[in-house]
Amino acid sequence: GDHVFVGEGAIVNAAGVGSYVHIGKNVVIGRRCILKDCCMIADNTIVPPETVVPSFTHYSGSPAVWSENLPDCTQDVMIDFTRNYYQHFVPKPV
């Protein structure tokens, strides 16, 4: 999807990732998971295989469970976040 952030150390085996999604650091997304638009996966979360993460939800834990709903402005927040990240991105030296 558009405006998706994937944190360092994340492993994504999802069948589908929507737009405006934030995947935290060291997250594991199991096979055939579906992450709908405007959702957030917290750092160090393990999402079991075949999980569907609904829009405007925040998941955390191991295994991942719903922790809270996200505000309607999540799309705008993710657009601002990903644009800012891109503009200030500095690759690690090899």
N, CA, C and O atoms as a printed pandas DataFrame, in Angstrom:
     atom_number atom_name residue_name chain_id  residue_number  x_coord  y_coord  z_coord
0              1         N          GLY        A               1    0.808   -1.195    0.000
1              2        CA          GLY        A               1    0.000    0.000    0.000
2              3         C          GLY        A               1    0.851    1.258    0.000
3              4         O          GLY        A               1    2.077    1.186    0.085
4              5         N          ASP        A               2    0.221    2.369   -0.092
5              6        CA          ASP        A               2    0.893    3.668   -0.064
6              7         C          ASP        A               2    1.115    4.121    1.377
7              8         O          ASP        A               2    0.325    3.812    2.269
8              9         N          HIS        A               3    2.204    4.858    1.584
9             10        CA          HIS        A               3    2.524    5.448    2.889
10            11         C          HIS        A               3    2.557    4.390    3.993
11            12         O          HIS        A               3    1.909    4.531    5.030
12            13         N          VAL        A               4    3.328    3.327    3.742
13            14        CA          VAL        A               4    3.515    2.244    4.707
14            15         C          VAL        A               4    4.914    2.364    5.301
15            16         O          VAL        A               4    5.887    2.575    4.578
16            17         N          PHE        A               5    5.007    2.229    6.615
17            18        CA          PHE        A               5    6.297    2.234    7.293
18            19         C          PHE        A               5    6.547    0.846    7.868
19            20         O          PHE        A               5    5.689    0.280    8.546
20            21         N          VAL        A               6    7.743    0.298    7.589
21            22        CA          VAL        A               6    8.147   -0.996    8.138
22            23         C          VAL        A               6    9.405   -0.766    8.967
23            24         O          VAL        A               6   10.435   -0.340    8.446
24            25         N          GLY        A               7    9.309   -1.051   10.254
25            26        CA          GLY        A               7   10.421   -0.807   11.161
26            27         C          GLY        A               7   11.581   -1.766   10.967
27            28         O          GLY        A               7   11.451   -2.819   10.344
28            29         N          GLU        A               8   12.713   -1.369   11.517
29            30        CA          GLU        A               8   13.942   -2.155   11.428
30            31         C          GLU        A               8   13.749   -3.528   12.067
31            32         O          GLU        A               8   13.170   -3.642   13.148
32            33         N          GLY        A               9   14.233   -4.562   11.396
33            34        CA          GLY        A               9   14.166   -5.916   11.923
34            35         C          GLY        A               9   12.826   -6.597   11.754
35            36         O          GLY        A               9   12.647   -7.718   12.230
36            37         N          ALA        A              10   11.882   -5.956   11.091
37            38        CA          ALA        A              10   10.555   -6.557   10.895
38            39         C          ALA        A              10   10.613   -7.628    9.810
39            40         O          ALA        A              10   11.353   -7.506    8.834
40            41         N          ILE        A              11    9.819   -8.677   10.001
41            42        CA          ILE        A              11    9.685   -9.754    9.024
42            43         C          ILE        A              11    8.225   -9.790    8.608
43            44         O          ILE        A              11    7.341  -10.015    9.435
44            45         N          VAL        A              12    7.973   -9.569    7.320
45            46        CA          VAL        A              12    6.597   -9.465    6.826
46            47         C          VAL        A              12    6.331  -10.581    5.822
47            48         O          VAL        A              12    6.906  -10.599    4.733
48            49         N          ASN        A              13    5.447  -11.519    6.200
49            50        CA          ASN        A              13    5.025  -12.609    5.319
50            51         C          ASN        A              13    3.553  -12.470    4.960
51            52         O          ASN        A              13    2.909  -13.454    4.597
52            53         N          ALA        A              14    3.025  -11.278    5.055
53            54        CA          ALA        A              14    1.589  -11.034    4.880
54            55         C          ALA        A              14    1.136  -11.291    3.449
55            56         O          ALA        A              14    1.910  -11.164    2.500
56            57         N          ALA        A              15   -0.142  -11.656    3.318
57            58        CA          ALA        A              15   -0.760  -11.793    1.999
58            59         C          ALA        A              15   -1.105  -10.426    1.442
59            60         O          ALA        A              15   -1.120  -10.234    0.227
60            61         N          GLY        A              16   -1.385   -9.466    2.332
61            62        CA          GLY        A              16   -1.738   -8.129    1.879
62            63         C          GLY        A              16   -1.505   -7.094    2.958
63            64         O          GLY        A              16   -1.806   -7.310    4.132
64            65         N          VAL        A              17   -0.958   -5.956    2.531
65            66        CA          VAL        A              17   -0.751   -4.827    3.440
66            67         C          VAL        A              17   -1.402   -3.617    2.796
67            68         O          VAL        A              17   -1.032   -3.220    1.691
68            69         N          GLY        A              18   -2.368   -3.032    3.485
69            70        CA          GLY        A              18   -3.079   -1.875    2.962
70            71         C          GLY        A              18   -2.224   -0.618    2.997
71            72         O          GLY        A              18   -1.015   -0.683    3.220
72            73         N          SER        A              19   -2.849    0.500    2.780
73            74        CA          SER        A              19   -2.172    1.796    2.811
74            75         C          SER        A              19   -2.248    2.402    4.212
75            76         O          SER        A              19   -3.137    2.079    5.000
76            77         N          TYR        A              20   -1.288    3.292    4.503
77            78        CA          TYR        A              20   -1.245    4.043    5.767
78            79         C          TYR        A              20   -1.083    3.105    6.967
79            80         O          TYR        A              20   -1.735    3.272    7.998
80            81         N          VAL        A              21   -0.200    2.118    6.808
81            82        CA          VAL        A              21    0.044    1.101    7.830
82            83         C          VAL        A              21    1.403    1.359    8.473
83            84         O          VAL        A              21    2.373    1.678    7.785
84            85         N          HIS        A              22    1.464    1.218    9.793
85            86        CA          HIS        A              22    2.719    1.358   10.533
86            87         C          HIS        A              22    3.046    0.010   11.166
87            88         O          HIS        A              22    2.294   -0.496   12.000
88            89         N          ILE        A              23    4.186   -0.569   10.756
89            90        CA          ILE        A              23    4.669   -1.833   11.308
90            91         C          ILE        A              23    5.924   -1.498   12.104
91            92         O          ILE        A              23    6.899   -0.993   11.548
92            93         N          GLY        A              24    5.902   -1.776   13.391
93            94        CA          GLY        A              24    6.992   -1.383   14.276
94            95         C          GLY        A              24    8.259   -2.204   14.119
95            96         O          GLY        A              24    8.341   -3.085   13.264
96            97         N          LYS        A              25    9.246   -1.905   14.956
97            98        CA          LYS        A              25   10.530   -2.601   14.947
98            99         C          LYS        A              25   10.366   -4.023   15.474
99           100         O          LYS        A              25    9.577   -4.276   16.384
100          101         N          ASN        A              26   11.130   -4.951   14.882
101          102        CA          ASN        A              26   11.192   -6.344   15.338
102          103         C          ASN        A              26    9.839   -7.037   15.353
103          104         O          ASN        A              26    9.602   -7.927   16.170
104          105         N          VAL        A              27    8.966   -6.639   14.466
105          106        CA          VAL        A              27    7.641   -7.259   14.337
106          107         C          VAL        A              27    7.751   -8.464   13.415
107          108         O          VAL        A              27    8.530   -8.455   12.462
108          109         N          VAL        A              28    6.969   -9.499   13.698
109          110        CA          VAL        A              28    6.856  -10.642   12.796
110          111         C          VAL        A              28    5.398  -10.741   12.368
111          112         O          VAL        A              28    4.506  -10.924   13.196
112          113         N          ILE        A              29    5.167  -10.616   11.060
113          114        CA          ILE        A              29    3.824  -10.757   10.494
114          115         C          ILE        A              29    3.764  -12.143    9.865
115          116         O          ILE        A              29    4.497  -12.428    8.918
116          117         N          GLY        A              30    2.900  -13.001   10.382
117          118        CA          GLY        A              30    2.799  -14.378    9.909
118          119         C          GLY        A              30    2.266  -14.493    8.491
119          120         O          GLY        A              30    1.754  -13.533    7.915
120          121         N          ARG        A              31    2.400  -15.696    7.945
121          122        CA          ARG        A              31    1.977  -15.946    6.562
122          123         C          ARG        A              31    0.472  -15.731    6.409
123          124         O          ARG        A              31   -0.315  -16.000    7.316
124          125         N          ARG        A              32    0.115  -15.249    5.257
125          126        CA          ARG        A              32   -1.273  -15.020    4.839
126          127         C          ARG        A              32   -2.049  -14.064    5.752
127          128         O          ARG        A              32   -3.279  -14.106    5.776
128          129         N          CYS        A              33   -1.359  -13.216    6.494
129          130        CA          CYS        A              33   -2.045  -12.172    7.269
130          131         C          CYS        A              33   -2.503  -11.071    6.324
131          132         O          CYS        A              33   -1.924  -10.864    5.257
132          133         N          ILE        A              34   -3.538  -10.378    6.729
133          134        CA          ILE        A              34   -4.024   -9.225    5.978
134          135         C          ILE        A              34   -4.068   -8.037    6.929
135          136         O          ILE        A              34   -4.743   -8.066    7.958
136          137         N          LEU        A              35   -3.334   -6.998    6.562
137          138        CA          LEU        A              35   -3.339   -5.756    7.326
138          139         C          LEU        A              35   -4.130   -4.737    6.524
139          140         O          LEU        A              35   -3.692   -4.291    5.464
140          141         N          LYS        A              36   -5.293   -4.374    7.035
141          142        CA          LYS        A              36   -6.163   -3.418    6.342
142          143         C          LYS        A              36   -5.580   -2.008    6.439
143          144         O          LYS        A              36   -4.615   -1.774    7.167
144          145         N          ASP        A              37   -6.178   -1.071    5.696
145          146        CA          ASP        A              37   -5.720    0.319    5.708
146          147         C          ASP        A              37   -5.759    0.905    7.119
147          148         O          ASP        A              37   -6.603    0.539    7.937
148          149         N          CYS        A              38   -4.829    1.819    7.383
149          150        CA          CYS        A              38   -4.829    2.615    8.619
150          151         C          CYS        A              38   -4.787    1.756    9.883
151          152         O          CYS        A              38   -5.596    1.940   10.792
152          153         N          CYS        A              39   -3.845    0.824    9.933
153          154        CA          CYS        A              39   -3.667    0.054   11.164
154          155         C          CYS        A              39   -2.226    0.198   11.634
155          156         O          CYS        A              39   -1.356    0.641   10.883
156          157         N          MET        A              40   -1.986   -0.182   12.884
157          158        CA          MET        A              40   -0.662   -0.048   13.469
158          159         C          MET        A              40   -0.328   -1.315   14.244
159          160         O          MET        A              40   -1.146   -1.833   15.004
160          161         N          ILE        A              41    0.905   -1.806   14.031
161          162        CA          ILE        A              41    1.411   -2.960   14.761
162          163         C          ILE        A              41    2.568   -2.462   15.630
163          164         O          ILE        A              41    3.542   -1.911   15.117
164          165         N          ALA        A              42    2.456   -2.656   16.941
165          166        CA          ALA        A              42    3.447   -2.139   17.887
166          167         C          ALA        A              42    4.779   -2.875   17.763
167          168         O          ALA        A              42    4.835   -3.993   17.249
168          169         N          ASP        A              43    5.848   -2.238   18.236
169          170        CA          ASP        A              43    7.170   -2.863   18.260
170          171         C          ASP        A              43    7.106   -4.214   18.973
171          172         O          ASP        A              43    6.338   -4.396   19.918
172          173         N          ASN        A              44    7.932   -5.164   18.500
173          174        CA          ASN        A              44    8.104   -6.483   19.127
174          175         C          ASN        A              44    6.835   -7.326   19.168
175          176         O          ASN        A              44    6.693   -8.189   20.034
176          177         N          THR        A              45    5.923   -7.087   18.252
177          178        CA          THR        A              45    4.667   -7.836   18.193
178          179         C          THR        A              45    4.809   -9.006   17.232
179          180         O          THR        A              45    5.480   -8.896   16.206
180          181         N          ILE        A              46    4.178  -10.121   17.566
181          182        CA          ILE        A              46    4.137  -11.278   16.670
182          183         C          ILE        A              46    2.685  -11.497   16.271
183          184         O          ILE        A              46    1.839  -11.817   17.106
184          185         N          VAL        A              47    2.411  -11.319   14.980
185          186        CA          VAL        A              47    1.058  -11.486   14.446
186          187         C          VAL        A              47    0.952  -12.912   13.904
187          188         O          VAL        A              47    1.655  -13.260   12.955
188          189         N          PRO        A              48    0.077  -13.750   14.495
189          190        CA          PRO        A              48   -0.028  -15.143   14.060
190          191         C          PRO        A              48   -0.494  -15.269   12.607
191          192         O          PRO        A              48   -1.146  -14.368   12.081
192          193         N          PRO        A              49   -0.156  -16.390   11.963
193          194        CA          PRO        A              49   -0.596  -16.612   10.579
194          195         C          PRO        A              49   -2.107  -16.466   10.427
195          196         O          PRO        A              49   -2.875  -16.804   11.328
196          197         N          GLU        A              50   -2.513  -15.957    9.272
197          198        CA          GLU        A              50   -3.913  -15.828    8.858
198          199         C          GLU        A              50   -4.722  -14.842    9.699
199          200         O          GLU        A              50   -5.952  -14.896    9.699
200          201         N          THR        A              51   -4.051  -13.949   10.411
201          202        CA          THR        A              51   -4.738  -12.910   11.182
202          203         C          THR        A              51   -5.161  -11.783   10.246
203          204         O          THR        A              51   -4.417  -11.403    9.342
204          205         N          VAL        A              52   -6.357  -11.254   10.468
205          206        CA          VAL        A              52   -6.820  -10.069    9.744
206          207         C          VAL        A              52   -6.846   -8.912   10.740
207          208         O          VAL        A              52   -7.565   -8.954   11.739
208          209         N          VAL        A              53   -6.056   -7.884   10.457
209          210        CA          VAL        A              53   -6.008   -6.698   11.315
210          211         C          VAL        A              53   -6.919   -5.648   10.691
211          212         O          VAL        A              53   -6.619   -5.141    9.610
212          213         N          PRO        A              54   -8.032   -5.311   11.353
213          214        CA          PRO        A              54   -8.994   -4.364   10.777
214          215         C          PRO        A              54   -8.440   -2.941   10.678
215          216         O          PRO        A              54   -7.460   -2.591   11.335
216          217         N          SER        A              55   -9.084   -2.141    9.852
217          218        CA          SER        A              55   -8.725   -0.728    9.718
218          219         C          SER        A              55   -8.920    0.005   11.045
219          220         O          SER        A              55   -9.808   -0.324   11.832
220          221         N          PHE        A              56   -8.075    0.998   11.269
221          222        CA          PHE        A              56   -8.151    1.881   12.439
222          223         C          PHE        A              56   -8.027    1.126   13.759
223          224         O          PHE        A              56   -8.704    1.443   14.736
224          225         N          THR        A              57   -7.136    0.107   13.772
225          226        CA          THR        A              57   -6.869   -0.621   15.015
226          227         C          THR        A              57   -5.372   -0.669   15.278
227          228         O          THR        A              57   -4.557   -0.590   14.360
228          229         N          HIS        A              58   -5.034   -0.801   16.555
229          230        CA          HIS        A              58   -3.650   -0.927   17.013
230          231         C          HIS        A              58   -3.536   -2.304   17.655
231          232         O          HIS        A              58   -4.293   -2.637   18.567
232          233         N          TYR        A              59   -2.582   -3.106   17.170
233          234        CA          TYR        A              59   -2.358   -4.447   17.706
234          235         C          TYR        A              59   -0.991   -4.494   18.372
235          236         O          TYR        A              59   -0.044   -3.853   17.916
236          237         N          SER        A              60   -0.894   -5.264   19.461
237          238        CA          SER        A              60    0.379   -5.427   20.154
238          239         C          SER        A              60    0.391   -6.769   20.867
239          240         O          SER        A              60   -0.648   -7.408   21.031
240          241         N          GLY        A              61    1.578   -7.189   21.290
241          242        CA          GLY        A              61    1.722   -8.405   22.071
242          243         C          GLY        A              61    2.192   -9.597   21.261
243          244         O          GLY        A              61    2.415   -9.518   20.053
244          245         N          SER        A              62    2.333  -10.707   21.976
245          246        CA          SER        A              62    2.772  -11.950   21.362
246          247         C          SER        A              62    1.993  -13.100   21.994
247          248         O          SER        A              62    2.363  -13.559   23.075
248          249         N          PRO        A              63    0.940  -13.571   21.363
249          250        CA          PRO        A              63    0.479  -13.208   20.019
250          251         C          PRO        A              63   -0.225  -11.844   20.017
251          252         O          PRO        A              63   -0.697  -11.362   21.047
252          253         N          ALA        A              64   -0.276  -11.250   18.839
253          254        CA          ALA        A              64   -0.883   -9.924   18.686
254          255         C          ALA        A              64   -2.368   -9.953   19.015
255          256         O          ALA        A              64   -3.095  -10.860   18.609
256          257         N          VAL        A              65   -2.801   -8.947   19.754
257          258        CA          VAL        A              65   -4.221   -8.763   20.061
258          259         C          VAL        A              65   -4.549   -7.279   19.925
259          260         O          VAL        A              65   -3.661   -6.427   19.988
260          261         N          TRP        A              66   -5.821   -6.984   19.741
261          262        CA          TRP        A              66   -6.279   -5.602   19.662
262          263         C          TRP        A              66   -5.934   -4.903   20.967
263          264         O          TRP        A              66   -6.162   -5.449   22.047
264          265         N          SER        A              67   -5.378   -3.684   20.871
265          266        CA          SER        A              67   -5.099   -2.928   22.088
266          267         C          SER        A              67   -5.876   -1.623   22.164
267          268         O          SER        A              67   -6.213   -1.162   23.255
268          269         N          GLU        A              68   -6.169   -1.013   20.990
269          270        CA          GLU        A              68   -6.986    0.201   20.990
270          271         C          GLU        A              68   -7.397    0.547   19.568
271          272         O          GLU        A              68   -6.824    0.050   18.599
272          273         N          ASN        A              69   -8.403    1.410   19.462
273          274        CA          ASN        A              69   -8.795    1.933   18.155
274          275         C          ASN        A              69   -7.947    3.159   17.843
275          276         O          ASN        A              69   -7.507    3.873   18.744
276          277         N          LEU        A              70   -7.726    3.389   16.556
277          278        CA          LEU        A              70   -6.973    4.558   16.116
278          279         C          LEU        A              70   -7.936    5.653   15.673
279          280         O          LEU        A              70   -9.058    5.356   15.263
280          281         N          PRO        A              71   -7.516    6.918   15.750
281          282        CA          PRO        A              71   -8.403    8.028   15.372
282          283         C          PRO        A              71   -8.624    8.098   13.862
283          284         O          PRO        A              71   -7.864    7.528   13.079
284          285         N          ASP        A              72   -9.670    8.799   13.477
285          286        CA          ASP        A              72   -9.999    8.970   12.059
286          287         C          ASP        A              72   -8.898    9.683   11.282
287          288         O          ASP        A              72   -8.830    9.553   10.060
288          289         N          CYS        A              73   -8.045   10.427   11.958
289          290        CA          CYS        A              73   -6.976   11.172   11.284
290          291         C          CYS        A              73   -5.733   10.319   11.018
291          292         O          CYS        A              73   -4.706   10.856   10.604
292          293         N          THR        A              74   -5.800    9.012   11.243
293          294        CA          THR        A              74   -4.637    8.137   11.072
294          295         C          THR        A              74   -4.042    8.244    9.673
295          296         O          THR        A              74   -2.820    8.247    9.526
296          297         N          GLN        A              75   -4.872    8.331    8.656
297          298        CA          GLN        A              75   -4.369    8.448    7.287
298          299         C          GLN        A              75   -3.498    9.697    7.143
299          300         O          GLN        A              75   -2.394    9.624    6.603
300          301         N          ASP        A              76   -3.981   10.823    7.618
301          302        CA          ASP        A              76   -3.219   12.072    7.528
302          303         C          ASP        A              76   -1.919   11.995    8.332
303          304         O          ASP        A              76   -0.884   12.496    7.893
304          305         N          VAL        A              77   -1.976   11.371    9.500
305          306        CA          VAL        A              77   -0.787   11.222   10.337
306          307         C          VAL        A              77    0.267   10.382    9.617
307          308         O          VAL        A              77    1.449   10.726    9.628
308          309         N          MET        A              78   -0.157    9.281    8.992
309          310        CA          MET        A              78    0.795    8.416    8.287
310          311         C          MET        A              78    1.377    9.095    7.047
311          312         O          MET        A              78    2.550    8.897    6.732
312          313         N          ILE        A              79    0.585    9.880    6.349
313          314        CA          ILE        A              79    1.113   10.622    5.195
314          315         C          ILE        A              79    2.217   11.570    5.662
315          316         O          ILE        A              79    3.296   11.609    5.071
316          317         N          ASP        A              80    1.947   12.332    6.719
317          318        CA          ASP        A              80    2.954   13.256    7.255
318          319         C          ASP        A              80    4.197   12.505    7.740
319          320         O          ASP        A              80    5.326   12.916    7.472
320          321         N          PHE        A              81    3.976   11.402    8.456
321          322        CA          PHE        A              81    5.087   10.626    9.015
322          323         C          PHE        A              81    5.985   10.061    7.916
323          324         O          PHE        A              81    7.205   10.212    7.977
324          325         N          THR        A              82    5.392    9.411    6.913
325          326        CA          THR        A              82    6.205    8.780    5.865
326          327         C          THR        A              82    6.901    9.813    4.984
327          328         O          THR        A              82    8.037    9.591    4.563
328          329         N          ARG        A              83    6.251   10.925    4.699
329          330        CA          ARG        A              83    6.915   11.987    3.917
330          331         C          ARG        A              83    8.108   12.554    4.682
331          332         O          ARG        A              83    9.180   12.754    4.110
332          333         N          ASN        A              84    7.922   12.811    5.961
333          334        CA          ASN        A              84    9.001   13.332    6.790
334          335         C          ASN        A              84   10.150   12.325    6.883
335          336         O          ASN        A              84   11.318   12.704    6.792
336          337         N          TYR        A              85    9.823   11.061    7.062
337          338        CA          TYR        A              85   10.844   10.011    7.145
338          339         C          TYR        A              85   11.647    9.956    5.851
339          340         O          TYR        A              85   12.875    9.878    5.885
340          341         N          TYR        A              86   10.966    9.996    4.719
341          342        CA          TYR        A              86   11.628    9.940    3.413
342          343         C          TYR        A              86   12.543   11.148    3.203
343          344         O          TYR        A              86   13.669   11.006    2.726
344          345         N          GLN        A              87   12.054   12.328    3.558
345          346        CA          GLN        A              87   12.835   13.549    3.348
346          347         C          GLN        A              87   14.099   13.589    4.204
347          348         O          GLN        A              87   15.088   14.212    3.819
348          349         N          HIS        A              88   14.072   12.928    5.363
349          350        CA          HIS        A              88   15.209   12.963    6.280
350          351         C          HIS        A              88   15.971   11.640    6.343
351          352         O          HIS        A              88   16.814   11.453    7.220
352          353         N          PHE        A              89   15.683   10.730    5.427
353          354        CA          PHE        A              89   16.316    9.410    5.444
354          355         C          PHE        A              89   17.804    9.517    5.130
355          356         O          PHE        A              89   18.206   10.159    4.159
356          357         N          VAL        A              90   18.608    8.879    5.964
357          358        CA          VAL        A              90   20.045    8.790    5.732
358          359         C          VAL        A              90   20.413    7.312    5.840
359          360         O          VAL        A              90   20.266    6.719    6.909
360          361         N          PRO        A              91   20.894    6.700    4.733
361          362        CA          PRO        A              91   21.236    5.276    4.799
362          363         C          PRO        A              91   22.420    5.019    5.732
363          364         O          PRO        A              91   23.290    5.873    5.904
364          365         N          LYS        A              92   22.433    3.826    6.330
365          366        CA          LYS        A              92   23.555    3.435    7.173
366          367         C          LYS        A              92   24.779    3.196    6.299
367          368         O          LYS        A              92   24.661    2.640    5.207
368          369         N          PRO        A              93   25.952    3.610    6.769
369          370        CA          PRO        A              93   27.168    3.331    5.995
370          371         C          PRO        A              93   27.435    1.826    5.961
371          372         O          PRO        A              93   27.141    1.103    6.913
372          373         N          VAL        A              94   27.994    1.380    4.852
373          374        CA          VAL        A              94   28.253   -0.060    4.691
374          375         C          VAL        A              94   29.607   -0.427    5.216
375          376         O          VAL        A              94   29.993   -1.594    5.164
